[in-house]
Amino acid sequence: MACFYCEYDRVTGSGRNVYKEKGKPACSLIPKSILADQVSGKYSVDTKPGKKPVIPGDLETQMVKNVMDLAKQGFGSSRRQMYGKAATVCSQLKLKNNFKVGVPGMDWLAGLRRRHPVLILRKPEKLATVRSRILNPIKVGRYFVDLYKYSKDLSRTEIWNMDEIGVGCKQRF
């Protein structure tokens, strides 16, 4: 069975078809209906299969960027939180969607992960809010500048090292 392009070239006499060895066509065997749709212009060449995303690409990218920024500051996001954020965006912007009860499902999240492979969702770990506020690059940098200013006038015998083993970070009641 020859493919559509080979038959099209043979009928029109365009001479574009080049056969490989043993009389096999150079192009692969693609169904005639798909090729006819492409030739007739029914679908463009860069059409992607499947449904279009509910949230526009730029908003989706901004949402992923915000989640990544929060993760850098120590606030992880779970799947449930991502579902809630997507539902909020869709309701505030009045985007037409087919979510059940207005909340997206696992298939939406799978598509989001496929479009943004950088996004990694995990169960958020326990981290005190005070500790997460303190641990940002600006404050840590200031701490080391102050430490240098304080310790440059001290001798090595006056500087003590403290081991943090056994020091709890969370209060227990």
C-alpha positions as protocol buffer text, in pm:
chain_id: "A"
residue {
  index: 1
  type: MET
  ca { x: 0 y: 0 z: 0 }
}
residue {
  index: 2
  type: ALA
  ca { x: 148 y: 333 z: -103 }
}
residue {
  index: 3
  type: CYS
  ca { x: 94 y: 637 z: 113 }
}
residue {
  index: 4
  type: PHE
  ca { x: -119 y: 934 z: 15 }
}
residue {
  index: 5
  type: TYR
  ca { x: 174 y: 1160 z: -76 }
}
residue {
  index: 6
  type: CYS
  ca { x: 319 y: 896 z: -308 }
}
residue {
  index: 7
  type: GLU
  ca { x: -17 y: 851 z: -482 }
}
residue {
  index: 8
  type: TYR
  ca { x: -70 y: 1229 z: -498 }
}
residue {
  index: 9
  type: ASP
  ca { x: 270 y: 1280 z: -660 }
}
residue {
  index: 10
  type: ARG
  ca { x: 212 y: 992 z: -903 }
}
residue {
  index: 11
  type: VAL
  ca { x: -126 y: 1129 z: -1013 }
}
residue {
  index: 12
  type: THR
  ca { x: -21 y: 1494 z: -1042 }
}
residue {
  index: 13
  type: GLY
  ca { x: 317 y: 1413 z: -1193 }
}
residue {
  index: 14
  type: SER
  ca { x: 495 y: 1660 z: -970 }
}
residue {
  index: 15
  type: GLY
  ca { x: 800 y: 1436 z: -941 }
}
residue {
  index: 16
  type: ARG
  ca { x: 852 y: 1521 z: -576 }
}
residue {
  index: 17
  type: ASN
  ca { x: 827 y: 1161 z: -464 }
}
residue {
  index: 18
  type: VAL
  ca { x: 1160 y: 988 z: -420 }
}
residue {
  index: 19
  type: TYR
  ca { x: 1160 y: 611 z: -375 }
}
residue {
  index: 20
  type: LYS
  ca { x: 1414 y: 434 z: -156 }
}
residue {
  index: 21
  type: GLU
  ca { x: 1568 y: 96 z: -225 }
}
residue {
  index: 22
  type: LYS
  ca { x: 1352 y: -202 z: -318 }
}
residue {
  index: 23
  type: GLY
  ca { x: 1063 y: 17 z: -437 }
}
residue {
  index: 24
  type: LYS
  ca { x: 954 y: 138 z: -91 }
}
residue {
  index: 25
  type: PRO
  ca { x: 821 y: 493 z: -55 }
}
residue {
  index: 26
  type: ALA
  ca { x: 1045 y: 743 z: 124 }
}
residue {
  index: 27
  type: CYS
  ca { x: 766 y: 874 z: 343 }
}
residue {
  index: 28
  type: SER
  ca { x: 599 y: 674 z: 619 }
}
residue {
  index: 29
  type: LEU
  ca { x: 257 y: 516 z: 593 }
}
residue {
  index: 30
  type: ILE
  ca { x: 18 y: 777 z: 733 }
}
residue {
  index: 31
  type: PRO
  ca { x: -360 y: 736 z: 702 }
}
residue {
  index: 32
  type: LYS
  ca { x: -510 y: 912 z: 399 }
}
residue {
  index: 33
  type: SER
  ca { x: -767 y: 1100 z: 607 }
}
residue {
  index: 34
  type: ILE
  ca { x: -499 y: 1270 z: 818 }
}
residue {
  index: 35
  type: LEU
  ca { x: -295 y: 1367 z: 515 }
}
residue {
  index: 36
  type: ALA
  ca { x: -603 y: 1489 z: 330 }
}
residue {
  index: 37
  type: ASP
  ca { x: -695 y: 1711 z: 627 }
}
residue {
  index: 38
  type: GLN
  ca { x: -342 y: 1856 z: 626 }
}
residue {
  index: 39
  type: VAL
  ca { x: -338 y: 1917 z: 250 }
}
residue {
  index: 40
  type: SER
  ca { x: -687 y: 2069 z: 241 }
}
residue {
  index: 41
  type: GLY
  ca { x: -602 y: 2305 z: 528 }
}
residue {
  index: 42
  type: LYS
  ca { x: -869 y: 2172 z: 763 }
}
residue {
  index: 43
  type: TYR
  ca { x: -607 y: 2156 z: 1040 }
}
residue {
  index: 44
  type: SER
  ca { x: -281 y: 2346 z: 1062 }
}
residue {
  index: 45
  type: VAL
  ca { x: 48 y: 2162 z: 1089 }
}
residue {
  index: 46
  type: ASP
  ca { x: 121 y: 2287 z: 1442 }
}
residue {
  index: 47
  type: THR
  ca { x: -213 y: 2174 z: 1589 }
}
residue {
  index: 48
  type: LYS
  ca { x: -168 y: 1984 z: 1915 }
}
residue {
  index: 49
  type: PRO
  ca { x: -386 y: 1683 z: 1995 }
}
residue {
  index: 50
  type: GLY
  ca { x: -624 y: 1687 z: 2289 }
}
residue {
  index: 51
  type: LYS
  ca { x: -819 y: 1955 z: 2469 }
}
residue {
  index: 52
  type: LYS
  ca { x: -690 y: 2308 z: 2510 }
}
residue {
  index: 53
  type: PRO
  ca { x: -587 y: 2405 z: 2865 }
}
residue {
  index: 54
  type: VAL
  ca { x: -860 y: 2575 z: 3070 }
}
residue {
  index: 55
  type: ILE
  ca { x: -626 y: 2840 z: 3212 }
}
residue {
  index: 56
  type: PRO
  ca { x: -438 y: 3048 z: 2951 }
}
residue {
  index: 57
  type: GLY
  ca { x: -66 y: 2975 z: 2917 }
}
residue {
  index: 58
  type: ASP
  ca { x: 64 y: 3302 z: 3062 }
}
residue {
  index: 59
  type: LEU
  ca { x: -158 y: 3274 z: 3373 }
}
residue {
  index: 60
  type: GLU
  ca { x: -59 y: 2911 z: 3416 }
}
residue {
  index: 61
  type: THR
  ca { x: 311 y: 3002 z: 3392 }
}
residue {
  index: 62
  type: GLN
  ca { x: 262 y: 3281 z: 3648 }
}
residue {
  index: 63
  type: MET
  ca { x: 84 y: 3039 z: 3881 }
}
residue {
  index: 64
  type: VAL
  ca { x: 370 y: 2786 z: 3855 }
}
residue {
  index: 65
  type: LYS
  ca { x: 625 y: 3064 z: 3911 }
}
residue {
  index: 66
  type: ASN
  ca { x: 444 y: 3174 z: 4229 }
}
residue {
  index: 67
  type: VAL
  ca { x: 437 y: 2817 z: 4359 }
}
residue {
  index: 68
  type: MET
  ca { x: 811 y: 2779 z: 4290 }
}
residue {
  index: 69
  type: ASP
  ca { x: 886 y: 3110 z: 4465 }
}
residue {
  index: 70
  type: LEU
  ca { x: 688 y: 2999 z: 4771 }
}
residue {
  index: 71
  type: ALA
  ca { x: 877 y: 2668 z: 4771 }
}
residue {
  index: 72
  type: LYS
  ca { x: 1209 y: 2856 z: 4776 }
}
residue {
  index: 73
  type: GLN
  ca { x: 1088 y: 3042 z: 5085 }
}
residue {
  index: 74
  type: GLY
  ca { x: 997 y: 2717 z: 5259 }
}
residue {
  index: 75
  type: PHE
  ca { x: 623 y: 2700 z: 5188 }
}
residue {
  index: 76
  type: GLY
  ca { x: 555 y: 2387 z: 4983 }
}
residue {
  index: 77
  type: SER
  ca { x: 230 y: 2331 z: 4794 }
}
residue {
  index: 78
  type: SER
  ca { x: 26 y: 2013 z: 4785 }
}
residue {
  index: 79
  type: ARG
  ca { x: -201 y: 1883 z: 4510 }
}
residue {
  index: 80
  type: ARG
  ca { x: -508 y: 1995 z: 4701 }
}
residue {
  index: 81
  type: GLN
  ca { x: -373 y: 2350 z: 4725 }
}
residue {
  index: 82
  type: MET
  ca { x: -303 y: 2354 z: 4350 }
}
residue {
  index: 83
  type: TYR
  ca { x: -661 y: 2240 z: 4282 }
}
residue {
  index: 84
  type: GLY
  ca { x: -786 y: 2524 z: 4502 }
}
residue {
  index: 85
  type: LYS
  ca { x: -567 y: 2782 z: 4329 }
}
residue {
  index: 86
  type: ALA
  ca { x: -685 y: 2670 z: 3986 }
}
residue {
  index: 87
  type: ALA
  ca { x: -1050 y: 2680 z: 4097 }
}
residue {
  index: 88
  type: THR
  ca { x: -1000 y: 3030 z: 4238 }
}
residue {
  index: 89
  type: VAL
  ca { x: -838 y: 3155 z: 3917 }
}
residue {
  index: 90
  type: CYS
  ca { x: -1118 y: 3008 z: 3704 }
}
residue {
  index: 91
  type: SER
  ca { x: -1394 y: 3152 z: 3922 }
}
residue {
  index: 92
  type: GLN
  ca { x: -1239 y: 3500 z: 3952 }
}
residue {
  index: 93
  type: LEU
  ca { x: -1171 y: 3529 z: 3578 }
}
residue {
  index: 94
  type: LYS
  ca { x: -1499 y: 3351 z: 3489 }
}
residue {
  index: 95
  type: LEU
  ca { x: -1318 y: 3103 z: 3265 }
}
residue {
  index: 96
  type: LYS
  ca { x: -1538 y: 2841 z: 3101 }
}
residue {
  index: 97
  type: ASN
  ca { x: -1442 y: 2498 z: 3232 }
}
residue {
  index: 98
  type: ASN
  ca { x: -1579 y: 2149 z: 3270 }
}
residue {
  index: 99
  type: PHE
  ca { x: -1454 y: 2087 z: 3624 }
}
residue {
  index: 100
  type: LYS
  ca { x: -1681 y: 1893 z: 3855 }
}
residue {
  index: 101
  type: VAL
  ca { x: -1815 y: 2128 z: 4124 }
}
residue {
  index: 102
  type: GLY
  ca { x: -1576 y: 2394 z: 3992 }
}
residue {
  index: 103
  type: VAL
  ca { x: -1262 y: 2212 z: 4113 }
}
residue {
  index: 104
  type: PRO
  ca { x: -1015 y: 2052 z: 3867 }
}
residue {
  index: 105
  type: GLY
  ca { x: -925 y: 1686 z: 3886 }
}
residue {
  index: 106
  type: MET
  ca { x: -614 y: 1473 z: 3857 }
}
residue {
  index: 107
  type: ASP
  ca { x: -616 y: 1489 z: 3476 }
}
residue {
  index: 108
  type: TRP
  ca { x: -579 y: 1870 z: 3491 }
}
residue {
  index: 109
  type: LEU
  ca { x: -285 y: 1835 z: 3729 }
}
residue {
  index: 110
  type: ALA
  ca { x: -125 y: 1572 z: 3505 }
}
residue {
  index: 111
  type: GLY
  ca { x: -153 y: 1811 z: 3209 }
}
residue {
  index: 112
  type: LEU
  ca { x: -8 y: 2096 z: 3417 }
}
residue {
  index: 113
  type: ARG
  ca { x: 290 y: 1881 z: 3515 }
}
residue {
  index: 114
  type: ARG
  ca { x: 340 y: 1778 z: 3151 }
}
residue {
  index: 115
  type: ARG
  ca { x: 337 y: 2142 z: 3038 }
}
residue {
  index: 116
  type: HIS
  ca { x: 561 y: 2256 z: 3328 }
}
residue {
  index: 117
  type: PRO
  ca { x: 807 y: 1977 z: 3416 }
}
residue {
  index: 118
  type: VAL
  ca { x: 980 y: 2210 z: 3665 }
}
residue {
  index: 119
  type: LEU
  ca { x: 678 y: 2188 z: 3894 }
}
residue {
  index: 120
  type: ILE
  ca { x: 719 y: 1930 z: 4169 }
}
residue {
  index: 121
  type: LEU
  ca { x: 446 y: 1898 z: 4429 }
}
residue {
  index: 122
  type: ARG
  ca { x: 510 y: 1729 z: 4760 }
}
residue {
  index: 123
  type: LYS
  ca { x: 346 y: 1712 z: 5098 }
}
residue {
  index: 124
  type: PRO
  ca { x: 459 y: 2028 z: 5280 }
}
residue {
  index: 125
  type: GLU
  ca { x: 701 y: 1957 z: 5564 }
}
residue {
  index: 126
  type: LYS
  ca { x: 670 y: 2107 z: 5908 }
}
residue {
  index: 127
  type: LEU
  ca { x: 850 y: 2437 z: 5922 }
}
residue {
  index: 128
  type: ALA
  ca { x: 781 y: 2710 z: 6170 }
}
residue {
  index: 129
  type: THR
  ca { x: 671 y: 3033 z: 6003 }
}
residue {
  index: 130
  type: VAL
  ca { x: 921 y: 3230 z: 6207 }
}
residue {
  index: 131
  type: ARG
  ca { x: 1203 y: 3008 z: 6085 }
}
residue {
  index: 132
  type: SER
  ca { x: 1090 y: 3036 z: 5723 }
}
residue {
  index: 133
  type: ARG
  ca { x: 1081 y: 3416 z: 5747 }
}
residue {
  index: 134
  type: ILE
  ca { x: 1430 y: 3424 z: 5891 }
}
residue {
  index: 135
  type: LEU
  ca { x: 1580 y: 3192 z: 5630 }
}
residue {
  index: 136
  type: ASN
  ca { x: 1580 y: 3412 z: 5324 }
}
residue {
  index: 137
  type: PRO
  ca { x: 1898 y: 3507 z: 5132 }
}
residue {
  index: 138
  type: ILE
  ca { x: 1894 y: 3875 z: 5233 }
}
residue {
  index: 139
  type: LYS
  ca { x: 1864 y: 3812 z: 5608 }
}
residue {
  index: 140
  type: VAL
  ca { x: 2119 y: 3530 z: 5604 }
}
residue {
  index: 141
  type: GLY
  ca { x: 2364 y: 3754 z: 5415 }
}
residue {
  index: 142
  type: ARG
  ca { x: 2316 y: 4033 z: 5669 }
}
residue {
  index: 143
  type: TYR
  ca { x: 2376 y: 3785 z: 5951 }
}
residue {
  index: 144
  type: PHE
  ca { x: 2714 y: 3682 z: 5810 }
}
residue {
  index: 145
  type: VAL
  ca { x: 2815 y: 4046 z: 5753 }
}
residue {
  index: 146
  type: ASP
  ca { x: 2730 y: 4124 z: 6117 }
}
residue {
  index: 147
  type: LEU
  ca { x: 2909 y: 3810 z: 6234 }
}
residue {
  index: 148
  type: TYR
  ca { x: 3222 y: 3913 z: 6046 }
}
residue {
  index: 149
  type: LYS
  ca { x: 3211 y: 4265 z: 6193 }
}
residue {
  index: 150
  type: TYR
  ca { x: 3174 y: 4125 z: 6543 }
}
residue {
  index: 151
  type: SER
  ca { x: 3431 y: 3845 z: 6518 }
}
residue {
  index: 152
  type: LYS
  ca { x: 3711 y: 4026 z: 6333 }
}
residue {
  index: 153
  type: ASP
  ca { x: 3829 y: 4193 z: 6658 }
}
residue {
  index: 154
  type: LEU
  ca { x: 3818 y: 3870 z: 6862 }
}
residue {
  index: 155
  type: SER
  ca { x: 4102 y: 3622 z: 6895 }
}
residue {
  index: 156
  type: ARG
  ca { x: 4050 y: 3253 z: 6814 }
}
residue {
  index: 157
  type: THR
  ca { x: 4039 y: 3158 z: 7180 }
}
residue {
  index: 158
  type: GLU
  ca { x: 3746 y: 3393 z: 7243 }
}
residue {
  index: 159
  type: ILE
  ca { x: 3522 y: 3235 z: 6976 }
}
residue {
  index: 160
  type: TRP
  ca { x: 3317 y: 2937 z: 7092 }
}
residue {
  index: 161
  type: ASN
  ca { x: 3140 y: 2687 z: 6869 }
}
residue {
  index: 162
  type: MET
  ca { x: 2801 y: 2555 z: 6972 }
}
residue {
  index: 163
  type: ASP
  ca { x: 2660 y: 2219 z: 6875 }
}
residue {
  index: 164
  type: GLU
  ca { x: 2290 y: 2231 z: 6785 }
}
residue {
  index: 165
  type: ILE
  ca { x: 2217 y: 1867 z: 6869 }
}
residue {
  index: 166
  type: GLY
  ca { x: 1938 y: 1847 z: 7122 }
}
residue {
  index: 167
  type: VAL
  ca { x: 1814 y: 2202 z: 7063 }
}
residue {
  index: 168
  type: GLY
  ca { x: 1450 y: 2178 z: 6959 }
}
residue {
  index: 169
  type: CYS
  ca { x: 1313 y: 2414 z: 6696 }
}
residue {
  index: 170
  type: LYS
  ca { x: 948 y: 2372 z: 6791 }
}
residue {
  index: 171
  type: GLN
  ca { x: 793 y: 2435 z: 7129 }
}
residue {
  index: 172
  type: ARG
  ca { x: 634 y: 2137 z: 7296 }
}
residue {
  index: 173
  type: PHE
  ca { x: 331 y: 2165 z: 7520 }
}
